[in-house]
Amino acid sequence: MRVSTAFNRLLRLPGASVIDVSFSAEGVIVTVRLRRRRRVCGRCGQTGQHLEIHDRRVKRWRHLDLGSSRCVIESELRLLRCSDCGVHLEAVPWARAGAHHTRDFEDVVAWLAQQMAKTPIAGLLRIGWDTVGRIVERVVSEHIDQQRLDGLVAIGCDEISYRRGQRYLTSIVDHQTGAIVWCAPGRNAQTLQRFFDELGPERVKSIRAVSIDMSGGYEKAIRASAPAAEVCFDPFHVVRLAQRGGRPGPPRRVERPRALPHPSRQVDQRHPLVAAQEPREADHRPARKARRSPASQPAAGRVSELL
C-alpha cells in the first residue's frame, strides 16, 4: 500500500486528497490537494466564477497528533477577491474559516473544555492557553442554535462563579427543555437587560414566568423589560428567608437543651463487663505520692526490707 493511500484512510479529511507525506523536526507534514474546483469565499461563503483569483498561498493546519508526533496538514489555496469581503483564502471543508487547526482538532478541544480547565488541555494537546478559548468560541458559534430564544415561556435566571475575585456569569435556562439558552458575564440589572435587548420586544411577550433568587438587580430588569411576566422566587431562598425570621442577615442562633439518652441506650450497671470494672480514683498527685511513701507501707513489709 502506498503512503498516500494509507494516510488518506487514516486521516479521512473531507474534500482532500493526500499527495505527499514528509517527516521533519516539526512533526509529520501531510500535503493535501483540494478536490473541489469551484471557488468559494472563505469569509461569506459565496460561490461562482465572479470570484477572481488574486494569488495562491500555502497554508498549514494543526491536526490531531499521530502518536507522539505533531501532524500538520499543508495545502496550496487560491486567494480569491470577493466584492463583499475583499481578498481572502478560499474555504476548505476540513477547517473552519480563519482557523489554524482542523475541525477534528477543534472538536476535541471543545469536548475537553467541558471536562477540564484550560491549563491541562493546553498541556495535553501542546497548544497555547489563549488558543483554547478561541477554539471554543469558534465551535460554539457554529453549533449554537440560532432559534433557541424563540418561544420562551418559563425561564430561570441565576449566576455562577467562574473565577476568584467575584467573577460571575448570569445564565438563562429554559424550564421546558432544561437547556441554557443565554449566558453573559456579570450579575446585575444591566447584565439581564442585555438578555432582554437581544430577545427583542416581540419575543419578550411570550414570557409568562421568570424564576430568580431574590436578587434586586434581576427583579428590577424584569419589571422594566417584561412587566407581564410573573416573578417567581427560588424555593431554597424563600425557605432560608423564613428560617432567618423574615429579615436578611445571619440566622438567629437557637440554644437547645441537650437531649437525655434514650432508656434503651443507657448502660446496664448489672452487666458482667460493667460490674467487673473497678471505679477509678481521682488523678490527685498528693494522694499518689502518699501511697508510694514508705510510711504508708505495712509494717511487715518494712521489717523484711530491714532484714
TABELDA-V78269 format. One record per residue. N is the residue number from 0. SS is DSSP state (~ for helix, > for strand, _ for the rest). BURIAL is 1 if it has 16 or more other C-alpha atoms within 10 Angstrom, else 0. D_LAST is the distance of its C-alpha to the last C-alpha in Angstrom with 2 decimals. Layout:
BEGIN
N & SS & BURIAL & D_LAST
N & SS & BURIAL & D_LAST
END
This chain:
BEGIN
0 & _ & 0 & 108.74
1 & _ & 0 & 109.74
2 & ~ & 0 & 107.25
3 & ~ & 1 & 109.40
4 & ~ & 0 & 109.57
5 & ~ & 0 & 105.81
6 & ~ & 1 & 105.18
7 & ~ & 1 & 107.83
8 & ~ & 0 & 105.92
9 & ~ & 0 & 102.55
10 & ~ & 1 & 103.35
11 & _ & 0 & 106.05
12 & _ & 1 & 107.43
13 & _ & 0 & 110.17
14 & _ & 0 & 113.60
15 & > & 1 & 112.52
16 & > & 1 & 113.00
17 & > & 1 & 110.79
18 & > & 0 & 112.90
19 & > & 0 & 110.34
20 & > & 0 & 106.60
21 & > & 0 & 104.99
22 & > & 0 & 101.47
23 & > & 0 & 100.53
24 & _ & 0 & 97.60
25 & _ & 0 & 98.22
26 & > & 0 & 97.84
27 & > & 1 & 100.29
28 & > & 1 & 103.74
29 & > & 1 & 105.88
30 & > & 1 & 109.53
31 & > & 1 & 111.40
32 & > & 0 & 114.97
33 & > & 1 & 116.02
34 & _ & 0 & 118.13
35 & _ & 0 & 119.84
36 & _ & 0 & 123.14
37 & _ & 0 & 123.92
38 & _ & 1 & 122.94
39 & > & 1 & 120.31
40 & > & 1 & 119.30
41 & _ & 1 & 115.57
42 & _ & 1 & 115.50
43 & _ & 0 & 117.77
44 & _ & 0 & 118.32
45 & _ & 1 & 122.12
46 & > & 0 & 123.89
47 & _ & 0 & 127.36
48 & _ & 0 & 129.51
49 & _ & 0 & 129.92
50 & _ & 1 & 126.54
51 & > & 0 & 127.60
52 & > & 1 & 125.54
53 & > & 0 & 124.67
54 & > & 0 & 122.48
55 & > & 0 & 119.73
56 & > & 0 & 116.04
57 & > & 0 & 113.06
58 & > & 0 & 110.07
59 & > & 1 & 106.55
60 & > & 1 & 104.13
61 & > & 1 & 100.45
62 & > & 1 & 99.80
63 & > & 1 & 96.66
64 & > & 0 & 94.63
65 & > & 0 & 95.18
66 & _ & 0 & 91.68
67 & _ & 0 & 90.24
68 & > & 0 & 93.71
69 & > & 1 & 95.70
70 & > & 1 & 99.01
71 & > & 1 & 101.99
72 & > & 1 & 105.33
73 & > & 1 & 108.35
74 & > & 1 & 111.93
75 & > & 0 & 115.19
76 & > & 1 & 116.53
77 & > & 1 & 119.77
78 & > & 1 & 119.86
79 & > & 1 & 122.10
80 & > & 1 & 124.03
81 & > & 1 & 123.92
82 & _ & 0 & 126.32
83 & _ & 0 & 123.64
84 & _ & 0 & 120.41
85 & > & 0 & 121.60
86 & > & 1 & 120.53
87 & > & 1 & 117.49
88 & > & 1 & 116.23
89 & > & 1 & 117.21
90 & _ & 1 & 114.77
91 & _ & 1 & 112.77
92 & _ & 0 & 111.37
93 & _ & 1 & 107.96
94 & > & 1 & 106.99
95 & _ & 1 & 107.44
96 & _ & 1 & 109.80
97 & _ & 0 & 108.39
98 & _ & 0 & 105.15
99 & _ & 1 & 103.64
100 & > & 1 & 101.72
101 & > & 1 & 103.02
102 & ~ & 1 & 102.90
103 & ~ & 0 & 100.27
104 & ~ & 1 & 97.99
105 & ~ & 1 & 98.48
106 & ~ & 1 & 97.94
107 & ~ & 0 & 94.56
108 & ~ & 1 & 93.60
109 & ~ & 1 & 94.68
110 & ~ & 0 & 92.65
111 & ~ & 1 & 89.53
112 & ~ & 1 & 90.03
113 & _ & 0 & 89.44
114 & _ & 0 & 86.10
115 & _ & 0 & 84.51
116 & _ & 0 & 84.96
117 & ~ & 1 & 87.40
118 & ~ & 0 & 84.88
119 & ~ & 0 & 83.68
120 & ~ & 1 & 87.31
121 & ~ & 1 & 88.40
122 & ~ & 0 & 85.68
123 & ~ & 0 & 86.36
124 & ~ & 0 & 90.14
125 & _ & 0 & 90.22
126 & _ & 0 & 92.48
127 & _ & 0 & 92.41
128 & ~ & 0 & 90.63
129 & ~ & 0 & 93.92
130 & ~ & 0 & 95.72
131 & ~ & 1 & 93.70
132 & ~ & 0 & 94.99
133 & ~ & 0 & 98.60
134 & ~ & 1 & 98.47
135 & ~ & 1 & 97.10
136 & ~ & 0 & 99.92
137 & ~ & 1 & 102.57
138 & ~ & 1 & 101.20
139 & ~ & 0 & 100.82
140 & ~ & 0 & 104.29
141 & ~ & 0 & 105.80
142 & ~ & 0 & 104.01
143 & _ & 0 & 103.93
144 & _ & 0 & 106.16
145 & _ & 0 & 108.90
146 & _ & 0 & 109.55
147 & _ & 0 & 105.98
148 & _ & 1 & 107.02
149 & _ & 0 & 109.90
150 & _ & 0 & 109.68
151 & _ & 1 & 106.36
152 & _ & 1 & 105.86
153 & > & 1 & 102.16
154 & > & 1 & 100.05
155 & > & 1 & 96.57
156 & > & 1 & 95.61
157 & > & 1 & 92.12
158 & > & 1 & 90.46
159 & > & 0 & 87.83
160 & > & 0 & 85.81
161 & > & 0 & 86.40
162 & > & 0 & 84.88
163 & _ & 0 & 82.51
164 & _ & 0 & 84.04
165 & _ & 0 & 85.76
166 & > & 0 & 88.09
167 & > & 1 & 89.56
168 & > & 1 & 92.20
169 & > & 1 & 94.33
170 & > & 1 & 95.01
171 & > & 1 & 97.68
172 & > & 1 & 97.22
173 & > & 1 & 99.79
174 & _ & 1 & 98.28
175 & _ & 0 & 100.72
176 & _ & 0 & 99.74
177 & _ & 0 & 96.29
178 & > & 0 & 97.32
179 & > & 0 & 97.04
180 & > & 1 & 100.62
181 & > & 1 & 100.15
182 & > & 1 & 97.49
183 & > & 0 & 97.55
184 & > & 1 & 95.10
185 & _ & 1 & 94.43
186 & _ & 1 & 93.64
187 & _ & 1 & 96.06
188 & ~ & 1 & 99.49
189 & ~ & 0 & 101.31
190 & ~ & 1 & 99.55
191 & ~ & 1 & 100.55
192 & ~ & 1 & 104.02
193 & ~ & 0 & 104.51
194 & ~ & 1 & 103.96
195 & ~ & 1 & 106.65
196 & ~ & 0 & 109.00
197 & ~ & 0 & 108.61
198 & ~ & 1 & 109.05
199 & ~ & 0 & 112.37
200 & ~ & 0 & 113.98
201 & ~ & 0 & 115.32
202 & ~ & 0 & 112.03
203 & ~ & 1 & 110.18
204 & _ & 1 & 112.31
205 & _ & 1 & 110.73
206 & _ & 1 & 107.21
207 & _ & 1 & 106.31
208 & > & 1 & 102.56
209 & > & 1 & 100.04
210 & > & 1 & 96.28
211 & > & 1 & 94.23
212 & _ & 1 & 90.81
213 & _ & 1 & 92.02
214 & _ & 0 & 92.83
215 & ~ & 0 & 95.33
216 & ~ & 0 & 96.95
217 & ~ & 1 & 97.54
218 & ~ & 1 & 98.96
219 & ~ & 1 & 101.29
220 & ~ & 1 & 102.73
221 & ~ & 1 & 103.21
222 & ~ & 0 & 105.02
223 & ~ & 0 & 107.28
224 & ~ & 1 & 108.15
225 & _ & 1 & 107.79
226 & _ & 0 & 108.46
227 & _ & 0 & 109.35
228 & _ & 1 & 105.95
229 & > & 0 & 103.23
230 & > & 1 & 99.97
231 & > & 0 & 97.02
232 & > & 1 & 93.51
233 & _ & 0 & 90.61
234 & ~ & 0 & 88.71
235 & ~ & 0 & 85.37
236 & ~ & 0 & 86.33
237 & ~ & 0 & 87.84
238 & ~ & 0 & 84.61
239 & ~ & 0 & 82.56
240 & ~ & 1 & 84.92
241 & ~ & 0 & 84.57
242 & ~ & 0 & 80.78
243 & _ & 0 & 81.11
244 & _ & 0 & 83.12
245 & _ & 0 & 86.52
246 & _ & 0 & 85.93
247 & _ & 0 & 84.87
248 & _ & 0 & 81.52
249 & _ & 0 & 77.94
250 & _ & 0 & 77.09
251 & _ & 0 & 75.68
252 & _ & 0 & 72.02
253 & _ & 0 & 71.38
254 & _ & 0 & 67.96
255 & _ & 0 & 67.10
256 & _ & 0 & 64.31
257 & _ & 0 & 61.56
258 & _ & 0 & 62.29
259 & _ & 0 & 59.88
260 & _ & 0 & 58.51
261 & _ & 0 & 60.56
262 & ~ & 0 & 59.22
263 & ~ & 0 & 59.21
264 & ~ & 0 & 56.98
265 & _ & 0 & 54.31
266 & _ & 0 & 50.94
267 & _ & 0 & 50.40
268 & _ & 0 & 47.12
269 & _ & 0 & 47.09
270 & _ & 0 & 46.98
271 & ~ & 0 & 43.99
272 & ~ & 0 & 43.04
273 & ~ & 0 & 43.26
274 & ~ & 0 & 41.34
275 & ~ & 0 & 38.45
276 & _ & 0 & 37.90
277 & _ & 0 & 35.33
278 & _ & 0 & 36.61
279 & _ & 0 & 35.47
280 & _ & 0 & 34.01
281 & _ & 0 & 35.69
282 & _ & 0 & 34.69
283 & _ & 0 & 33.38
284 & ~ & 0 & 31.27
285 & ~ & 0 & 29.79
286 & ~ & 0 & 28.72
287 & ~ & 0 & 26.95
288 & ~ & 0 & 25.23
289 & ~ & 0 & 24.06
290 & ~ & 0 & 22.64
291 & ~ & 0 & 20.64
292 & _ & 0 & 19.23
293 & ~ & 0 & 15.62
294 & ~ & 0 & 17.41
295 & ~ & 0 & 18.95
296 & _ & 0 & 15.86
297 & _ & 0 & 15.01
298 & ~ & 0 & 12.62
299 & ~ & 0 & 10.81
300 & ~ & 0 & 10.22
301 & ~ & 0 & 8.93
302 & ~ & 0 & 6.41
303 & ~ & 0 & 5.20
304 & ~ & 0 & 5.46
305 & ~ & 0 & 3.81
306 & _ & 0 & 0.00
END
